[in-house]
Amino acid sequence: MRYLKHLSVLTLGLILAGHALAQGPTEAQLAKSEELARWALEQNLGYEIVESLTTEVGARLAGTEAEERARQWAVTKLKKLGFKNVRVEHFDLPVWERGLERAEILAPYPQALVITSLGGSTSTGHQGVEGDVVGFSSLAALKAADADTLKGKIAYIGEVMTRTQDGSGYGVAGAKRREAAYVAKEKGALAVLIRSVGTSSHRFAHTGQMRRVTSQPIPDGVPAAALAAPDADQLERILASGKTVTLHLLLTPETRPAGRSGNVIAEIPGKKKPEEIVLLGAHLDSWDMATGAVDDGAGVGIVVAAAKHLMDETKRPERTVRVVLFGAEEVGLVGGKAYVEMHKDELKNHVIASESDFGAGRIWRFETRAGEGRVAAAQALGHGVRMLGAAPGGNAASGGPDLLFMRGEGVPVVTLKQNGWDYFDLHHTPNDTLDKIHPADLAHNVAAWLSFVYLAANTGEYYR
């Protein structure tokens, strides 16, 4: 139990002061949340669930037959674990699938490069495209370029992502992935390459969606791909020598106008306030380059195991606990938006929500997004999480990517912030596999989530 830490007198005092003004957790409930957390540290169910998903299904690209098998797996697993009201809520979306992807320098130093297509990329055609490379240090530099310098050329952006514990470097570096293909098209380029939006120094290219999939057609950009970091370094060394680099690029992705995805939902019905919902989320889909263990098989294992432990160790909670395994997150939070559209009239009964979608690193901060005057009550839900070593955070939690639209409708959220120092070494690469998950770290997450959901589902507090 070396990971357990006690609350400071000051923190405990602040929480108890909040309780005096609200119908928050009782002392017995706080003690129970600690007991559950300690117990869950010794359990392995979360890891067993991730192992099952990544082994029996594998990669799960949105809208494909593989994602359909993942939904079938989830329904079977959730029913077997004893959840009630297990169902799939389907929705349609365009489906993008990668084809061939190759890049090679033709001159001055012929050699192959490791690349991967960016989600939503157009095709070069089966002959590919050939052109001289024009390098840019950043997306801003590409935007500022004279269009004449790119006609018939291939643009390259070499901006490096900053490694951070909270993943904040991703949003900054991700801009080039989201916009480069469209800016390059405006400038007349044949295609665009970017340095992978990741922190790994290994020879794995990092994919990811450019523009979010919607029901409306997305304008075409030029064919776009990411270079593995060492290959980006190699290209930059040659460009820095002043020599003209001629490159051949072949990308043959295809987009189908209509496919099917869906959200898998399961519940533990509340015994006193069944209409009130505490929502735990993760996303079921993954990119197609690996088995999606950290993104987001880990999240699936964490929230399903936490809810299962709650059901087994406390029987029925006061409020309904709803587990939602969102579909089509990777291509633009499509499942999160579909959930809000399908449950619009029910959102007022969502007491609080949170999603696990940042790997399997240990939780180091508990953040809230509650209404004015309700922050202390929401922070009290992190009692057991803090006992496990997490610090109190602020009141600007995102709750998780799929909760963007739910949060916009006023649903309170919390974030159990995971240590993401090495998350982007794996995220969206062929290296996102089960062996990267440490069972003890995953159990730490399950313990934290169990203590949180126990308190959220059994107190009479509201957080709007």
C-alpha positions in Angstrom: 0.0 0.0 0.0 2.9 2.3 -0.5 0.8 4.4 -3.0 -1.7 5.5 -0.3 -1.4 9.1 1.0 -3.5 10.9 3.6 -5.3 14.1 3.1 -3.7 17.2 4.7 -5.6 18.7 7.6 -6.2 21.8 5.5 -7.7 19.9 2.5 -9.9 17.8 4.7 -11.1 20.9 6.5 -12.0 22.5 3.2 -14.0 19.5 2.1 -15.8 19.1 5.4 -16.7 22.8 5.3 -18.3 22.2 1.9 -20.3 19.3 3.4 -21.7 21.6 6.1 -23.4 23.6 3.3 -24.5 20.7 1.2 -25.9 17.2 1.3 -22.5 15.7 0.6 -20.8 12.4 1.6 -21.2 11.3 5.2 -18.1 10.3 7.2 -19.2 6.7 6.8 -19.3 7.1 3.0 -15.9 8.8 2.9 -14.5 5.9 4.9 -16.2 3.4 2.5 -14.7 5.2 -0.5 -11.2 4.7 1.0 -11.9 1.0 1.8 -13.1 0.4 -1.8 -10.0 2.1 -3.2 -7.7 0.0 -1.1 -9.4 -3.1 -2.0 -9.5 -2.3 -5.8 -5.7 -1.8 -5.8 -5.3 -5.6 -5.5 -7.8 -6.5 -8.2 -6.9 -7.2 -11.9 -10.3 -7.0 -13.6 -9.4 -3.8 -15.5 -6.4 -5.3 -17.1 -8.3 -8.5 -17.9 -10.9 -6.4 -19.8 -8.2 -4.6 -21.9 -6.5 -7.8 -22.6 -9.7 -9.4 -23.8 -10.6 -6.4 -26.1 -7.2 -6.0 -27.7 -6.7 -9.7 -28.1 -10.1 -10.8 -29.3 -10.9 -7.8 -31.4 -7.7 -5.9 -32.1 -7.8 -2.6 -34.0 -11.2 -1.0 -34.3 -11.4 1.8 -36.9 -14.6 3.8 -36.8 -17.4 2.5 -39.1 -15.6 -0.7 -40.1 -16.4 -4.3 -39.6 -13.8 -4.4 -36.8 -15.6 -1.7 -34.8 -18.8 -3.7 -35.3 -17.0 -6.7 -33.8 -15.9 -4.5 -30.9 -19.6 -3.6 -30.2 -20.5 -7.2 -30.2 -17.7 -8.0 -27.9 -18.8 -5.2 -25.5 -22.4 -6.3 -25.4 -21.4 -9.9 -24.6 -18.9 -8.8 -22.0 -21.2 -6.3 -20.3 -24.0 -8.8 -20.1 -21.7 -11.5 -18.7 -20.5 -9.1 -16.0 -24.1 -8.6 -14.9 -24.9 -5.1 -16.2 -28.5 -4.2 -17.0 -30.1 -2.5 -20.0 -27.2 -3.4 -22.3 -27.8 -2.0 -25.8 -26.3 -0.4 -28.8 -27.4 3.0 -30.1 -26.4 3.1 -33.7 -25.6 6.1 -35.9 -24.3 6.6 -39.5 -21.1 8.3 -40.6 -18.8 8.5 -43.6 -15.9 5.9 -43.3 -12.3 6.5 -44.2 -9.9 3.7 -44.7 -6.2 3.9 -45.5 -4.8 2.1 -48.5 -1.2 1.9 -49.7 1.3 4.4 -48.1 4.8 4.9 -49.3 7.3 7.7 -49.5 10.8 7.7 -50.9 13.5 10.3 -51.5 14.5 10.0 -55.2 17.3 12.6 -55.0 19.9 13.5 -53.8 20.1 10.5 -51.5 17.6 7.8 -52.5 15.9 6.1 -49.5 12.6 5.1 -48.1 10.8 7.0 -45.4 8.4 5.7 -42.7 5.1 7.5 -43.0 1.4 7.1 -42.4 -1.7 8.7 -43.9 -3.5 11.2 -41.8 -7.2 10.5 -41.2 -9.3 12.0 -43.9 -6.5 12.3 -46.4 -7.2 12.2 -50.1 -5.5 9.9 -52.5 -2.5 10.6 -54.7 -3.9 8.1 -57.1 -2.1 4.8 -57.7 0.8 6.4 -59.6 1.5 8.7 -56.7 2.9 12.2 -57.0 6.5 13.4 -57.4 7.9 16.8 -56.5 10.5 18.8 -54.8 10.1 19.3 -51.0 9.8 22.8 -49.5 10.3 22.8 -45.8 8.6 25.0 -43.2 9.4 25.2 -39.5 5.7 25.6 -38.5 2.1 25.7 -39.7 2.3 29.5 -39.3 5.3 29.6 -41.7 3.4 27.6 -44.3 0.4 29.9 -44.0 2.7 32.9 -44.6 4.4 31.3 -47.7 4.0 32.7 -51.2 1.7 30.4 -53.1 4.1 30.5 -56.1 6.8 28.7 -54.1 4.6 25.6 -53.7 3.0 25.0 -57.1 4.0 21.5 -58.1 5.9 21.0 -54.9 5.4 18.9 -51.7 5.2 20.9 -48.5 6.8 19.7 -45.3 6.2 21.0 -41.7 8.8 20.1 -39.1 7.3 21.6 -35.9 8.2 19.4 -32.8 5.7 18.5 -30.1 6.6 19.4 -26.5 6.4 16.5 -24.0 4.2 17.4 -20.9 2.6 15.5 -18.1 -0.9 16.7 -18.9 -0.6 16.4 -22.6 -1.0 20.1 -23.2 1.6 20.0 -26.0 -0.7 17.9 -28.1 -3.2 20.6 -28.8 -0.5 23.0 -30.0 1.3 20.5 -32.2 -1.9 19.0 -33.5 -2.8 22.2 -35.3 -0.5 21.3 -38.2 -2.2 17.9 -38.5 -5.7 19.4 -38.6 -4.9 22.2 -41.1 -1.8 21.5 -43.2 -3.6 19.6 -46.0 -6.1 22.5 -46.5 -3.5 25.3 -46.3 -1.2 23.4 -48.6 -4.0 23.1 -51.2 -4.6 26.8 -51.1 -0.9 27.3 -51.8 -1.0 25.0 -54.8 1.0 22.1 -53.3 0.8 18.6 -54.6 0.9 17.0 -51.1 2.0 17.7 -47.6 4.1 15.9 -45.0 4.3 16.7 -41.3 6.5 15.6 -38.5 4.4 13.2 -36.5 2.3 14.8 -33.7 3.9 12.7 -31.0 6.8 12.5 -28.6 8.4 9.2 -29.6 11.9 9.1 -31.0 11.3 5.6 -32.4 10.6 4.9 -36.0 6.8 4.9 -35.7 4.6 7.4 -37.6 1.6 8.9 -35.8 -1.8 9.1 -37.5 -4.9 11.1 -36.4 -7.9 12.8 -37.9 -7.6 16.1 -39.7 -11.1 17.5 -39.8 -14.0 16.0 -37.8 -16.3 13.7 -39.6 -19.8 15.3 -39.9 -22.9 14.5 -41.9 -21.8 17.2 -44.4 -19.0 16.5 -46.9 -15.6 17.7 -45.8 -13.7 19.7 -48.4 -10.7 17.9 -49.9 -7.2 18.9 -49.0 -4.1 17.6 -50.7 -2.9 14.1 -49.8 -1.4 14.3 -46.3 0.9 12.0 -44.3 3.0 12.1 -41.1 6.7 11.2 -41.0 8.2 9.2 -38.1 10.4 11.5 -36.0 13.7 9.9 -37.1 12.7 10.2 -40.7 11.6 13.8 -40.2 15.1 14.4 -38.7 16.7 12.8 -41.8 14.7 14.9 -44.2 15.5 18.0 -42.3 19.2 17.3 -42.4 19.2 16.9 -46.2 17.1 20.1 -46.6 19.5 21.9 -44.3 22.4 21.0 -46.6 20.9 23.2 -49.3 20.4 20.3 -51.7 17.1 20.0 -53.6 15.1 17.0 -52.2 12.9 15.2 -54.7 10.3 12.9 -53.2 7.8 10.4 -54.5 4.6 9.9 -52.3 2.0 7.2 -52.7 -1.2 7.4 -50.6 -4.4 5.5 -51.7 -7.0 6.0 -48.9 -10.7 5.7 -49.7 -13.8 7.3 -48.2 -17.2 5.6 -48.2 -20.1 8.0 -47.9 -22.0 5.9 -45.5 -21.0 3.5 -42.7 -22.3 2.5 -39.3 -21.0 3.0 -35.8 -22.7 3.1 -32.4 -22.5 3.7 -28.7 -22.7 0.7 -26.3 -24.6 1.5 -23.1 -25.0 -0.5 -19.9 -26.4 0.4 -16.5 -26.5 -0.4 -12.8 -30.1 0.9 -12.0 -30.3 3.1 -9.0 -32.5 1.8 -6.1 -33.8 5.2 -4.8 -33.2 7.7 -7.6 -33.0 5.6 -10.8 -33.8 8.6 -13.0 -30.6 10.3 -11.8 -27.6 9.3 -13.8 -23.9 9.2 -13.0 -22.1 8.6 -16.4 -18.8 6.8 -16.8 -17.4 6.9 -20.4 -14.6 5.6 -22.6 -14.4 5.2 -26.3 -14.5 1.8 -28.0 -13.0 2.6 -31.4 -9.3 2.9 -32.1 -7.0 3.7 -35.0 -6.1 0.9 -37.3 -2.3 0.8 -36.8 -2.3 -1.2 -33.5 -4.7 -2.8 -31.0 -5.6 0.5 -29.3 -4.5 -0.6 -25.8 -3.7 2.8 -24.3 -6.1 4.6 -26.6 -8.6 3.7 -25.4 -8.7 0.1 -24.4 -7.3 1.2 -21.0 -10.3 3.6 -20.5 -12.7 0.8 -21.4 -11.1 -1.5 -18.8 -11.0 1.3 -16.2 -14.6 2.4 -16.3 -16.1 -1.1 -16.8 -14.1 -2.6 -14.0 -14.9 0.3 -11.6 -18.6 0.0 -12.3 -18.5 -3.8 -11.9 -16.7 -3.5 -8.6 -19.3 -1.0 -7.4 -22.1 -3.4 -8.4 -20.4 -6.4 -6.6 -19.2 -4.6 -3.5 -22.1 -2.3 -2.7 -25.0 -3.9 -4.5 -27.3 -1.3 -6.0 -26.3 2.4 -5.7 -28.8 5.2 -4.9 -28.5 6.6 -8.4 -28.2 4.9 -11.8 -24.6 4.4 -13.0 -24.5 4.4 -16.8 -21.4 3.1 -18.6 -21.1 4.5 -22.2 -18.5 3.1 -24.6 -18.6 5.7 -27.3 -18.1 4.8 -31.0 -16.2 6.8 -33.6 -14.4 9.1 -31.2 -11.1 9.1 -33.1 -12.7 10.6 -36.3 -14.3 13.5 -34.5 -16.2 12.7 -31.3 -19.1 11.4 -33.5 -20.4 9.1 -30.7 -20.3 11.9 -28.1 -22.4 14.1 -30.3 -24.8 11.3 -31.2 -25.3 10.5 -27.5 -26.4 14.1 -26.7 -28.7 14.2 -29.7 -30.3 10.9 -28.7 -30.6 11.8 -25.0 -31.4 15.5 -25.2 -34.4 15.3 -23.0 -32.6 13.2 -20.4 -29.5 15.4 -19.9 -31.1 17.3 -17.1 -31.0 14.1 -15.1 -27.3 13.6 -15.6 -25.9 14.4 -12.2 -22.2 14.2 -13.2 -20.1 12.6 -15.9 -16.5 11.7 -16.6 -14.5 9.8 -19.3 -11.3 7.9 -19.1 -9.3 8.6 -22.3 -5.7 9.3 -21.6 -4.0 5.9 -21.3 -3.2 4.0 -18.1 -0.8 6.3 -16.3 -1.5 6.9 -12.6 -3.9 9.6 -11.6 -2.2 12.7 -10.2 -5.0 15.3 -10.1 -8.7 15.5 -9.6 -10.4 18.3 -11.5 -14.0 19.5 -11.5 -16.4 21.6 -13.5 -19.3 22.4 -11.3 -21.7 25.3 -10.9 -21.1 28.3 -8.8 -21.2 27.3 -5.1 -21.0 23.6 -5.9 -17.2 23.3 -6.3 -16.5 22.1 -2.8 -19.2 19.4 -3.1 -17.8 18.2 -6.4 -14.3 18.2 -5.0 -15.5 16.0 -2.2 -16.1 13.3 -4.7 -12.3 13.1 -5.1 -11.7 12.1 -1.5 -10.6 8.5 -2.3 -8.7 9.7 -5.4 -6.6 12.1 -3.2 -6.0 9.3 -0.7 -4.3 7.5 -3.6 -1.9 10.4 -4.1 -3.7 12.8 -6.4 -3.8 16.6 -5.9 -6.9 18.7 -5.9 -7.3 20.5 -9.3 -9.2 23.5 -10.5 -12.8 23.9 -11.7 -12.1 23.9 -15.4 -12.2 20.1 -16.1 -13.0 18.9 -19.6 -14.4 15.6 -18.4 -12.9 13.8 -21.4 -13.2 14.3 -25.2 -16.5 12.7 -25.8 -18.1 14.8 -23.1 -17.6 18.0 -25.1 -21.2 18.3 -26.3 -22.6 17.0 -23.0 -20.6 19.6 -21.1 -21.9 22.2 -23.5 -25.4 21.3 -22.4 -24.6 22.1 -18.8 -23.8 18.5 -17.5 -21.2 18.8 -14.6 -18.0 16.8 -15.2 -14.9 15.8 -13.4 -11.5 14.7 -14.8 -9.4 12.1 -13.1 -6.2 13.4 -14.6 -3.7 10.7 -15.6 0.1 11.0 -15.9 0.6 11.3 -19.7 4.3 11.9 -19.8 4.9 9.0 -22.2 1.3 8.7 -23.6 2.2 10.4 -26.9 5.1 8.0 -27.4 2.4 5.4 -28.1 -0.8 7.3 -29.1 -2.0 6.7 -32.7 1.1 4.6 -33.6 1.8 0.9 -34.3 3.3 0.8 -30.8 0.0 1.2 -28.9 -0.2 -2.4 -27.7 -1.1 -4.3 -24.5 2.5 -4.8 -23.3 2.8 -1.0 -22.7 0.2 -1.1 -19.9 1.4 -1.8 -16.3 -1.3 -3.8 -14.5 -0.6 -2.0 -11.1 -1.0 1.4 -12.8 -4.3 0.3 -14.3 -5.5 -1.0 -11.0 -4.6 2.4 -9.5 -6.9 4.0 -12.0 -9.7 1.5 -11.3 -9.4 2.2 -7.6 -9.6 5.9 -8.1 -12.6 5.6 -10.4 -14.4 3.2 -8.0 -14.0 5.6 -5.1 -15.3 8.5 -7.2 -18.3 6.7 -8.6 -19.3 5.2 -5.3 -19.6 8.7 -3.8 -21.2 10.3 -6.8 -23.9 7.5 -7.0 -24.7 7.4 -3.3 -24.9 11.1 -2.1 -27.8 13.4 -2.5 -25.6 16.3 -3.8 -26.1 18.1 -7.1 -23.3 19.9 -9.0 -24.9 22.3 -11.5 
